[in-house]
């Protein structure tokens, strides 16, 4: 009877050693990122869609019918945490507004950042089945890869008639010469600075949708409304306006 | 040692119990062959955990699909309005129901349904899940006009069906739920993925200059801008399975999704159909108003009509449409016809 006892005792020690290595030497936690949306401080959700209730900095009255965008490359202390956080498609209408980041080390986080859209190295044409299935692709003639954002709606034009806009952000493509397309990575990193995290932390990231139309470039929907994907200059303007769109919201622990 | 003896006897007892369970026939898993392009580009098909595909279930579903026993007066099967030669759709603008009544919508083609990821079926998305969709036309008064109680009674009294259900589902007591599961299993096996364009993407075919230009028209935001709603080389379903108002009417006699959701913002929205097999699926649109592909292309080029819920992707509605040249229209049609899958409509697995 003694031998089995020793065996189980040994097993217990081995298992406890393994535990020590996995959970206590390099402890990690999961963090939830929650994307919320507002229009200059007024909360915005899909229930606000399809109504002319937002006024841009250019005084254009708009209604929103779709807003979905890609976030990728979530970094804590300049390190990507796990494969599950490579990217996520945020879609207000489908209520897909959270992203779970696993494998975050419990430590002081003095740099929290993510990328709006895909960096060139991640923007691989047709490579992501879920994004293909969501029809989020960019045509090959524009360099391929994926949209960064599809933001669709209507505005009241200069005659006060309804007109459509498709504010679609992609990697800028100059297709003046179709045989020599010039591409420019217009994704950008959103740096949200220092944060304190503990287990079960939820980090709110706020998008001020109005910023897409005002800072630093006042956006005139009567001039820039549709067919913006092949418009290189419009993509640069979107990139510039996007820099001030996101801010850090509440950080909560359950 | 005494305890050891009891343990061994107990073990034998357990084993003898399990051997009785082995007498229950377990249906054989059906190996759904996923086309290479789908496997490469798309997330896996939707197969509900409570209705896995089995060889017996699929065979039973197929038998039911072609059997008139599912209609009220046993004059129509599902195949009456979903004919294989028409890519499981109906050449008639409106199909005639069991009582001779006409519907108000064109019969939707049936293929690649397991890749409808949000599982909203029919033109207006009224049914969630393929199992629910199966029952709808069976009991719809203007379609097969069946009574589910009466139909299951018929099936339970049939000389073959109880045995087939026993093999497929482990029970000979036939319910509407099991009928739906069986037919849904068969419908999930209906796959179309061998068109000329599929072969082109796999490097097995070449496009003509017209087809190639047509594809570019399809993919260009400045021209056709079809890809935002109808897939692409990276989404070989050729539909987003979403709901759009594509500018058919200024006012609506059929509210589409709006009648289901109750949200006026959804009025006039219908699910984008796949552009595969257009050769076989005329007439087009939810109400079958267009007889030819030329009419469809002309609609998007010059015929858009404004309404409050028109999709913002119908970007040039105030100009009537995207204004394609005659050459681009011809080439776009040539490209669309490369999505024709002749092998599909001749597949013996889908024949009665």
Interface residues (C-beta under 8 A of the other chain):
Chain A: X49 X50 X65 X66 X125 X126 X129 X130 X132 X133 X134 X135 X137 X139 X140 X141 X142 X152 X153 X154 X161 X162 X163 X164 X165 X166 X168 X225 X226 X227 X229 X230
Chain B: X40 X41 X42 X43 X115 X117 X216 X219 X220 X221 X222 X225 X227 X228 X229 X231 X232 X233 X234 X235 X240 X265 X306 X308 X309 X310 X311 X312 X313 X314 X315 X316 X317 X318
